[in-house]
């Protein structure tokens, strides 16, 4: 009882803090720079079949968009309007054009291919139809639709309500499939906790009954507990920090508890602290950890690595990889969970000229190898942007949680709201 009461007090303090935060100069630079990535690296050719699609990365992989970047980009437009960086008319024009593009793209029962040619909107790299990336896209679609209303909301509803979520559910295991391709069929499934929480809320909230998932799908995936100098929490397989962040960019879980009594916000606080503590304990091994923290999927000196993370991980804490590379989005994507620790890292990052460019902090760095990433990655700039917005004034949370689909999804899954 005392522990629950203490956490309730903590949540209240978080709520008060988040509602009144002022941004430091460097945090404002990162905030606006991250927005500009999505505004400038979108297809702005109104005659193009790919209008509004956002590049997966920049300056690398020219001509390739990702639906996840586009989902973050639609949300970024809302932030840009609210901050006065673009006009509402400019934002609405971009949103309507992007939604029109999405309505015409190839899809599989409403799910989209992960990577697209930014000019034609066609499937790129023989990529997969992705459940999680479609989920991220839909979060952006619904956020922009709700904010602008009118035609934008009607088009957003059309995109969301046509998704048959049950088409991507394993028939016997009750797991979401990760992917589908015409060549190989269904591949992988979400059997372990990770960034996929949004899928359950979206899949349970649809008003189309035959498309709506059963709540058993949400309660089927494995929940493994562990800790690293933090409270016990449900960890992801690789312990990569983004897995504890992405769904929280839109969904405000602070006062919501599922039927198991899990509060996912508290879970991400503990996971972020575990990642921070691990980095602090390994400063003697990796120079990057002396000035920052946040081990998460990112570019490394050997290429992109989605296996970077911190313990707890896997079945016995051996699944994660650590090479001394840090992505600024790791700490900044956790700013709503660990504001003090995240701001400390940010101020240090802005002292490194090689890490700062036209869109704020570049993707990653490794001080042991004196290596700095050359690219910005859309999803990393996206989680940074949205979490700063929520840290400042809960902007995206307030809009997204006011969408009836979202509330219905939480209720249909058996979540209970507790002050």
Secondary structure, DSSP 4 states (H G I P E B T S, - for coil): -HHHHHHHHHHHHHHHHHHHPPPPHHHHHHHHHHHHHHHHSB---TTSTTTT-BBSEESSSTTEEEHHHHHHHHHHHHHHHHHTSS-HHHHHHHHHHHHHHHHHS--BTTB-BSEEETTT--B-TTPPEEHHHHHHHHHHHHHHHHHH-HHHHHHHHHHHHT--GGGGB-TTT-PBEEEEETTTEEEEE--B-STTHHHHHHHHH-S-GGGPPPHHHHHHSB-EEE-SSS--EEE-SS--GGGGTGGGGT---TTEE-TT---HHHHHHHHHHHHHHHHHHTTTT-GGGGT-----SEEETTEEETTB--SS-TTTS-S-B--S-B-HHHHHTTTTT-HHHHHHHHHHHTT-GGGEETTEE-S-EEGGGTEE---EEHHHHHHHHHHHHHHHH-HHHHHHTTSHHHHHHHHHTT-EE--
